[in-house]
Each structure stands twice: as C-alpha cells, then as structure tokens.
Amino acid sequence: MDRIFKVRKEYDQIIIYRHVNPDLDALGSQLGLYWTLKEMFPQKNIVLAGNMESDLLKMYASFEVGDIQKGSILGIVLDTANRERIDGDITICDKVLKIDHHIVVDSYGDLNIEDESASSCSEIVTLLLKEGRVKIPLIAANALYLGIIGDSNRFMYSSTSAKTFEAAAYLLESGIQIEELYQSLYMRDLNDLEVTKFILNHYHRDGKIAWYYLGQEDLDVLHLTREQGSNYVNTLANYEEFEVWMAITENTKEHNYRVSMRSRHIAINEVANAFRGGGHAYASGATLESLDELKDLIEKLKEKMNG
C-alpha cells in the first residue's frame, strides 16, 4: 500500500481507465476509486477515461469526466485483462498501474496488481483501500458494492471467498443501504416483461447450448439499445438442460455482433478468446464479424464440453 500511494502522490493528475463495453464491476471500480481519490487528493486532477454513456450509469451518482491538463500523469487501469480492451489511450501516461482480477494474459502496467482468485476488481480495490486504512466515501462505497455484487452475482459465483465478504463488510461500515442498491439493480418495468416474453418465445437451442438473437429490428421494436439487449442473457440461466447460454446482439455501429456467454460448469473464456473476446471462466464476451461465425462458435463450445 505504501508503494501504491507513493506512486499516486508523485503525479499531478490521475486518469482512471476500465474496459470497453463496461459492466457493473468495471464502472463500480472506476467510479469507486475516482470518488475516493478525489477526496484523498483534492489538489489533483482526477479524470475518468472511456465512453461514459452506458445505461448502467443510471445506478450511480452523477460525476464529472474531467479534462486532461498539463503535467505528469498516472494511469490506473481497472478490470481490464489486456491492453486492447482498455477504453482510452494509456500511452499519454508517464506510469501505468494495472489492477485486475481476470486470468493474467497481459501485464501491461509498470506496476501490476493481479489477483485471479478475486471475485471482482471492485473487491481488490476495496481491500487495498482497507489495507491502507482509507475511509471510503459513501458515494464510492455504493459504486464498489455494486461492482462486487455484479461480478459475483450477489455472492453466488464460485469466485466468492472470505475476502469478498471482508470487502463487503468494509463497505457496509461506510453506511451503504443494501436494499436500495439491490432495488436499483433489479427493479423492472413492463418493457422488461415484453423483452423476456420475446426471448422465451424466440430462443434457439443446440444440444446443451441455448441462445437468443436480437437484430437491430428486434432491438428497435423492443425499445432496447444494443447494450441493453445483452443484459437479458441470464433469462436462459438455471435450466437443467442448458450448460451454456448466450445473448447475441447486432452492433450496427461497428458492423459486428456482440456475444455475452455464460456457463454453469464449462470454462468458456478460451473459446471467447478465439472470437475476439475474453473474460472469466464462466462469464465471457466475444465478437462475431458475421453471423456465419456462430456455427463455428457453437462447435468450439461443444468441443469444450466434450473435452
């Protein structure tokens, strides 16, 4: 901790990065650290990197992205396994600190804090702050807690450990209101019901693999963004017959198709890596250049199951 905080104190400004297409953990760790550092170092310029238009941001308090100024820069990259997935340019930084919980594939930082056993990057950040005896502001604690429950699926994934609960307990001491946070995460409206109905009526199955596809026309009819379309992936979870389930959504901006993949017992991250993606053993993302690649993806998943 002394080494980390010394690094932070040596620079005029800090840019906080995370991965593209952010999830709750990416945003939670980024915003949680942002609000904490702003309170710790009010004299420094703290900047948020990356596209900040995600629909998930409605669950967090308002913030200012900030502008990069003259002076030395420390870049802190959170929840990002490899440099290709960083949302922003880290070459402008004088030094880079990487904090991540994915399988180590690219230690691109000058200082790398990598813990594959952690449930989330938010867990690592919280425990680092706890170790440094940092009082976490309530606004930051809310963000970090959302990150932890997002990547641990409310402490239900196997990556949950005693350290996960230690981090959650430390955040509770900051005064977070758990019920309010869960309501912000799981409260639904009638459009959610229509989307769920559509998925259950139009899903596809090949053996123990299930998926739904939402093209741009489907997204328009259902009043969904591309990102929102992927958020329903667990509609197909918890069915005994499915060991892998996926959401496939058309991405017209980039002329490709985004795949959110989940599994119960099968490690799918290596398959995701082969299709321009990556992630965790049982929760990964991939990108298809065309729907013709879907057949190959399914075959690779079957090979993984049978291997």
C-alpha positions in Angstrom: 0.0 0.0 0.0 2.8 2.4 0.8 4.2 1.8 -2.7 0.9 2.4 -4.4 0.0 5.6 -2.5 3.5 6.9 -3.0 3.1 6.4 -6.8 -0.2 8.3 -6.6 1.3 11.2 -4.7 4.1 11.7 -7.3 1.9 12.8 -10.2 -0.1 15.9 -11.0 -3.1 14.1 -12.3 -4.6 10.6 -12.4 -6.5 9.1 -15.2 -8.7 6.1 -14.3 -9.4 3.7 -17.1 -11.5 0.5 -17.5 -12.5 -1.8 -20.3 -14.8 -1.1 -23.3 -18.4 -2.1 -23.0 -18.3 -1.8 -19.2 -20.2 -3.9 -16.8 -21.0 -3.2 -13.2 -17.6 -4.1 -11.9 -15.8 -2.0 -14.5 -17.9 1.0 -13.7 -18.1 0.3 -10.0 -14.3 0.0 -9.5 -13.7 3.0 -11.8 -16.2 5.3 -10.1 -15.5 4.0 -6.6 -11.8 4.7 -6.9 -12.5 8.1 -8.6 -14.6 9.4 -5.8 -12.2 8.0 -3.2 -9.1 9.6 -4.8 -10.9 12.9 -5.3 -11.4 13.0 -1.5 -7.9 11.8 -0.7 -6.1 14.2 -3.2 -8.4 17.2 -3.7 -5.5 19.1 -5.2 -5.0 16.7 -8.0 -6.8 16.5 -11.4 -8.7 13.2 -11.4 -10.0 12.2 -14.8 -12.4 9.4 -15.9 -11.4 7.8 -19.2 -13.6 5.9 -21.7 -17.1 6.2 -23.1 -19.5 7.2 -20.2 -22.8 6.6 -22.0 -23.6 3.2 -20.6 -27.2 2.6 -19.5 -25.7 1.1 -16.3 -24.6 4.6 -15.2 -28.1 5.4 -14.1 -27.4 3.3 -11.0 -24.5 5.6 -9.9 -24.4 9.1 -8.7 -23.6 11.9 -11.1 -19.9 12.7 -11.8 -17.7 14.9 -14.0 -15.4 13.2 -16.5 -12.8 15.9 -16.3 -10.2 17.2 -18.8 -6.6 16.2 -19.1 -4.3 19.1 -18.2 -0.6 19.7 -18.5 1.6 17.8 -16.0 2.7 14.3 -15.1 0.1 11.6 -15.5 -0.5 8.3 -13.6 -2.9 6.0 -15.4 -4.8 3.4 -13.3 -6.4 0.7 -15.4 -9.1 -1.3 -13.7 -10.8 -4.6 -14.6 -9.1 -5.0 -18.0 -7.1 -8.1 -18.8 -5.3 -6.9 -21.9 -4.4 -3.6 -23.4 -6.5 -4.0 -26.5 -9.7 -3.8 -24.3 -8.7 -0.6 -22.5 -11.2 2.2 -23.2 -8.8 5.1 -23.8 -5.2 5.8 -24.6 -2.7 4.9 -21.9 0.3 6.0 -24.0 -0.2 9.5 -22.7 0.6 8.3 -19.1 4.0 8.6 -17.5 3.3 5.5 -15.5 0.5 2.9 -15.6 -0.9 0.9 -12.6 -3.0 -2.2 -13.6 -5.5 -3.6 -11.1 -7.3 -6.7 -12.3 -8.9 -10.0 -11.4 -9.0 -11.7 -14.8 -6.7 -14.6 -15.8 -3.4 -12.9 -16.5 -2.7 -12.6 -20.2 -1.0 -9.2 -20.4 0.8 -7.5 -17.6 0.9 -4.1 -19.4 1.3 -1.9 -16.3 4.5 -0.6 -14.8 3.0 -1.9 -11.6 0.6 -4.8 -11.8 -1.8 -5.9 -9.1 -3.4 -9.1 -10.5 -5.4 -11.5 -8.4 -7.3 -14.2 -10.4 -8.9 -15.5 -7.3 -10.8 -12.3 -6.5 -14.5 -12.1 -7.3 -14.1 -8.7 -8.9 -11.8 -5.8 -9.4 -14.0 -3.8 -7.0 -13.1 -6.4 -4.3 -9.4 -5.8 -4.9 -9.8 -2.0 -4.9 -11.8 -2.2 -1.6 -9.3 -4.4 0.1 -6.4 -2.2 -1.0 -8.2 0.8 0.5 -9.0 -1.2 3.6 -5.3 -2.2 4.0 -4.4 1.5 3.6 -6.9 2.4 6.3 -8.7 4.7 3.9 -12.1 5.9 4.8 -14.2 5.2 1.7 -16.8 7.9 1.0 -20.4 6.7 0.9 -20.8 7.5 -2.8 -17.7 5.5 -3.6 -18.8 2.6 -1.3 -22.1 2.3 -3.2 -20.2 2.0 -6.5 -17.8 -0.6 -5.2 -20.5 -2.7 -3.7 -22.4 -2.7 -7.0 -19.3 -3.8 -8.7 -18.8 -6.7 -6.2 -22.4 -8.0 -6.4 -22.4 -7.5 -10.2 -19.4 -9.8 -10.8 -20.1 -12.3 -8.0 -23.8 -12.5 -8.9 -24.8 -11.5 -5.4 -22.1 -13.7 -3.9 -23.3 -16.8 -5.7 -20.4 -17.4 -8.1 -17.6 -19.8 -7.0 -15.2 -16.8 -7.1 -16.8 -15.6 -3.9 -14.5 -16.1 -0.9 -14.0 -14.9 2.6 -12.1 -11.9 1.2 -15.2 -11.0 -0.8 -17.3 -10.8 2.3 -14.4 -8.9 4.1 -14.6 -6.3 1.3 -18.4 -6.1 1.5 -18.2 -5.7 5.3 -15.8 -2.8 5.0 -18.1 -1.1 2.5 -21.1 -1.6 4.9 -19.1 0.4 7.5 -19.4 3.3 5.1 -23.1 3.4 5.6 -24.4 1.9 2.3 -28.0 0.9 2.1 -28.1 -2.6 0.7 -31.9 -2.7 0.0 -31.7 0.5 -2.1 -28.8 -0.8 -4.1 -30.5 -4.1 -4.9 -33.7 -2.3 -5.9 -31.7 -0.1 -8.3 -30.2 -3.2 -9.8 -33.2 -5.5 -10.1 -36.3 -3.3 -10.3 -38.1 -3.9 -13.6 -40.8 -2.3 -15.7 -43.3 -3.7 -18.2 -40.9 -3.4 -21.1 -38.7 -5.9 -19.3 -41.6 -8.3 -19.3 -42.1 -7.8 -23.0 -38.4 -8.5 -23.7 -38.4 -11.6 -21.5 -41.5 -12.8 -23.4 -39.8 -12.3 -26.7 -36.7 -14.1 -25.7 -38.6 -17.1 -24.3 -40.6 -17.3 -27.5 -37.7 -17.0 -29.8 -34.7 -18.6 -28.2 -32.6 -21.2 -30.0 -31.1 -24.4 -28.8 -28.4 -26.8 -30.0 -27.9 -29.6 -27.5 -26.9 -28.1 -24.2 -26.3 -24.7 -25.7 -29.1 -22.1 -25.8 -29.1 -18.5 -27.1 -31.2 -15.7 -28.2 -30.6 -13.3 -31.1 -31.6 -9.7 -31.2 -31.1 -7.9 -34.6 -31.4 -4.2 -35.0 -35.0 -4.5 -36.0 -35.7 -6.6 -32.8 -33.9 -4.0 -30.7 -36.0 -1.2 -32.2 -39.3 -3.0 -31.7 -38.3 -3.8 -28.1 -37.0 -0.3 -27.4 -33.6 -1.5 -26.4 -30.1 -0.4 -27.1 -27.5 -2.9 -28.1 -26.1 -2.9 -24.6 -29.5 -3.4 -23.0 -30.1 -6.4 -25.3 -27.2 -8.2 -23.8 -28.3 -7.6 -20.3 -31.0 -10.3 -20.5 -28.5 -13.1 -21.0 -29.5 -14.8 -17.7 -33.1 -15.2 -18.9 -31.8 -18.6 -20.1 -29.9 -19.4 -17.0 -30.9 -22.0 -14.4 -32.4 -24.5 -16.8 -31.1 -28.0 -16.2 -30.9 -28.7 -19.9 -28.6 -25.8 -20.7 -24.9 -25.8 -19.7 -24.1 -22.7 -21.8 -26.4 -19.8 -22.6 -25.7 -16.7 -24.7 -27.1 -13.4 -25.8 -26.2 -12.3 -29.4 -27.0 -8.7 -30.4 -26.4 -6.9 -33.6 -23.9 -4.0 -33.3 -24.7 -1.8 -36.3 -22.2 0.9 -35.2 -19.2 -1.5 -35.6 -20.9 -3.8 -38.1 -20.5 -6.9 -36.0 -22.3 -9.0 -33.4 -21.7 -9.0 -29.7 -21.9 -12.2 -27.7 -22.4 -12.5 -24.0 -21.7 -16.0 -22.8 -22.4 -17.7 -19.5 -22.0 -21.3 -18.4 -22.5 -23.5 -15.3 -19.6 -25.9 -15.4 -17.8 -25.3 -18.6 -14.8 -22.9 -18.8 -15.7 -20.7 -21.8 -13.1 -17.9 -21.6 -10.7 -19.7 -24.0 -13.4 -20.1 -26.6 -14.3 -16.4 -26.1 -10.6 -15.5 -26.7 -10.7 -17.2 -30.0 -13.6 -15.0 -31.1 -12.1 -11.6 -30.3 -13.2 -11.6 -26.6 -12.4 -13.0 -23.2 -13.4 -12.8 -19.6 -13.9 -15.2 -16.8 -14.2 -19.0 -16.8 -18.0 -18.9 -16.6 -18.8 -15.4 -17.9 -17.2 -14.1 -21.0 -17.8 -12.0 -24.0 -17.0 -12.4 -27.7 -17.4 -10.7 -31.0 -18.6 -12.2 -34.3 -17.7 -10.4 -37.6 -20.7 -12.1 -39.1 -23.5 -14.5 -38.1 -21.8 -17.1 -40.2 -19.3 -17.5 -37.4 -22.0 -18.5 -35.0 -21.8 -22.1 -36.2 -18.1 -22.2 -35.5 -18.6 -20.7 -32.1 -21.1 -23.3 -31.2 -18.9 -26.1 -32.4 -16.0 -24.8 -30.3 -18.2 -24.8 -27.3 -19.3 -28.3 -28.0 -15.7 -29.4 -28.2 -15.0 -27.8 -24.9 -18.0 -29.6 -23.3 -16.9 -33.0 -24.7 -13.2 -32.4 -23.9 
